[in-house]
């Protein structure tokens, strides 16, 4: 058998065509080919941030490779939440290791690994809860400061507009 050079034809001198070449595939319905491409479209934007029915927002399991370590999986989240919680965890003296990863850009999960000092009374679950509470407090402070700054800027712009009239 002679080699197929990928041009749709067999080797030079051979008149047999490649049977699977699209030009020879009269049985393919072009409408089916076009409709198949619709099934590989990326998910809608809201699907990244909503949970499927029965899906839990946070799950955790012990890491069997390392003592005092647990792995937390957050669904419908991305790097923003992962980095925020990791920073809160690393600010705690009881936490010896904290890291996160997002497995794939189309997979809207964040996996956070937390290890606590075995000498402390804190468990990884407790550290995770405290870190989430700290993150919420920090976001509330940020929101309050942002609103204050926004209101002051708006008032300043309104006062400048009245002075020019």
C-alpha positions as CSV (number, residue, x, y, z in Angstrom):
1,X,0.0,0.0,0.0
2,X,1.3,3.4,-0.9
3,X,1.5,6.3,1.4
4,X,-1.2,9.0,1.6
5,X,0.4,12.4,1.4
6,X,-2.6,14.3,3.0
7,X,-3.5,16.0,-0.2
8,X,-6.7,14.0,-0.7
9,X,-5.0,11.7,-3.2
10,X,-2.9,8.6,-2.8
11,X,0.8,8.5,-3.8
12,X,1.7,9.7,-7.3
13,X,0.7,7.3,-10.0
14,X,-2.1,5.8,-8.0
15,X,-5.6,6.8,-9.1
16,X,-7.4,5.8,-5.9
17,X,-8.6,8.8,-4.0
18,X,-8.7,9.0,-0.3
19,X,-12.2,7.8,0.6
20,X,-12.7,10.1,3.5
21,X,-11.8,13.3,1.7
22,X,-14.6,15.9,2.2
23,X,-15.0,16.2,-1.6
24,X,-15.8,12.5,-1.8
25,X,-18.2,12.5,1.1
26,X,-21.5,13.0,-0.6
27,X,-23.3,11.4,2.3
28,X,-22.5,14.3,4.7
29,X,-25.3,16.7,5.3
30,X,-23.8,20.2,5.4
31,X,-26.6,21.4,7.8
32,X,-25.6,18.7,10.3
33,X,-22.0,19.9,10.1
34,X,-23.0,23.5,10.8
35,X,-25.3,22.5,13.7
36,X,-22.6,20.4,15.3
37,X,-20.4,23.5,15.8
38,X,-23.1,25.1,17.9
39,X,-22.7,22.4,20.6
40,X,-19.0,23.4,21.2
41,X,-19.7,27.1,21.9
42,X,-18.5,28.2,25.3
43,X,-21.0,28.4,28.1
44,X,-23.1,31.5,28.7
45,X,-21.5,34.0,31.1
46,X,-24.1,33.5,33.8
47,X,-23.4,29.7,33.9
48,X,-20.0,30.4,35.3
49,X,-21.4,32.1,38.4
50,X,-24.5,30.0,39.2
51,X,-24.6,26.7,40.9
52,X,-26.3,23.7,39.3
53,X,-29.2,22.2,41.2
54,X,-27.9,20.1,44.1
55,X,-24.4,21.5,43.8
56,X,-22.7,22.7,47.0
57,X,-20.9,26.0,47.1
58,X,-18.0,24.8,49.3
59,X,-16.8,21.2,49.9
60,X,-13.7,20.1,51.8
61,X,-11.8,16.9,52.3
62,X,-8.7,16.1,54.3
63,X,-5.4,16.0,52.4
64,X,-4.1,12.5,53.1
65,X,-0.5,13.4,52.0
66,X,0.1,16.0,54.7
67,X,-0.9,16.2,58.3
68,X,-3.3,19.0,59.5
69,X,-4.2,19.9,55.9
70,X,-7.5,20.1,54.1
71,X,-8.5,20.9,50.6
72,X,-11.5,23.2,50.0
73,X,-13.3,23.4,46.7
74,X,-15.3,26.6,45.9
75,X,-17.7,26.3,43.0
76,X,-18.7,29.3,40.8
77,X,-15.7,31.3,41.8
78,X,-12.4,32.4,40.2
79,X,-9.0,33.9,41.1
80,X,-10.6,36.9,42.8
81,X,-12.1,34.8,45.6
82,X,-9.2,32.4,45.7
83,X,-6.6,35.1,46.2
84,X,-8.7,37.0,48.7
85,X,-9.2,33.9,51.0
86,X,-5.5,32.8,50.5
87,X,-4.3,36.3,51.7
88,X,-6.6,36.1,54.7
89,X,-5.3,32.7,55.5
90,X,-1.6,33.7,55.3
91,X,-2.2,36.6,57.6
92,X,-3.1,34.1,60.4
93,X,-0.1,32.9,62.5
94,X,-1.7,29.4,62.9
95,X,-1.6,28.8,59.2
96,X,1.7,27.3,57.9
97,X,0.6,26.9,54.3
98,X,-2.2,28.3,52.1
99,X,-2.4,28.2,48.3
100,X,-5.1,28.1,45.6
101,X,-5.4,27.1,42.0
102,X,-8.0,27.3,39.3
103,X,-7.9,24.1,37.4
104,X,-8.9,25.5,34.0
105,X,-10.3,28.8,32.7
106,X,-13.6,27.1,31.7
107,X,-13.8,25.3,35.0
108,X,-15.3,27.7,37.5
109,X,-13.8,26.2,40.6
110,X,-11.1,27.3,43.0
111,X,-9.2,24.7,45.0
112,X,-7.6,26.0,48.2
113,X,-5.2,24.0,50.3
114,X,-4.8,24.9,53.9
115,X,-2.3,23.6,56.4
116,X,-2.2,24.6,60.1
117,X,0.5,24.3,62.7
118,X,0.0,21.0,64.6
119,X,0.9,22.8,67.8
120,X,-2.1,25.1,67.5
121,X,-5.6,24.2,68.6
122,X,-7.0,25.5,65.3
123,X,-8.2,23.0,62.6
124,X,-8.0,23.9,58.9
125,X,-11.8,24.2,58.7
126,X,-11.7,26.8,61.5
127,X,-8.9,28.7,59.8
128,X,-10.9,28.7,56.5
129,X,-14.0,30.0,58.3
130,X,-12.0,32.8,60.1
131,X,-10.3,33.7,56.8
132,X,-13.7,34.0,55.0
133,X,-15.0,36.2,57.9
134,X,-11.9,38.4,57.6
135,X,-12.3,38.7,53.9
136,X,-15.9,39.8,54.3
137,X,-14.9,42.4,56.9
138,X,-12.2,43.7,54.5
139,X,-14.6,43.9,51.7
140,X,-17.1,45.8,53.9
141,X,-14.4,48.3,54.8
142,X,-13.5,48.7,51.1
143,X,-17.1,49.2,50.1
144,X,-17.6,51.9,52.8
145,X,-14.5,53.7,51.8
146,X,-15.4,53.5,48.1
147,X,-18.9,54.9,48.7
148,X,-17.4,57.8,50.9
149,X,-14.9,58.6,48.2
150,X,-17.5,58.4,45.5
151,X,-19.9,60.7,47.4
152,X,-17.2,63.2,48.1
153,X,-16.2,63.3,44.5
154,X,-19.8,63.7,43.3
155,X,-20.4,66.5,45.8
156,X,-17.2,68.3,44.7
157,X,-18.2,68.1,41.1
158,X,-21.7,69.4,41.9
159,X,-20.2,72.4,43.8
160,X,-17.8,73.2,41.0
161,X,-20.7,73.2,38.6
162,X,-22.7,75.7,40.7
163,X,-19.7,78.0,41.1
164,X,-19.3,78.3,37.3
165,X,-23.0,79.2,36.7
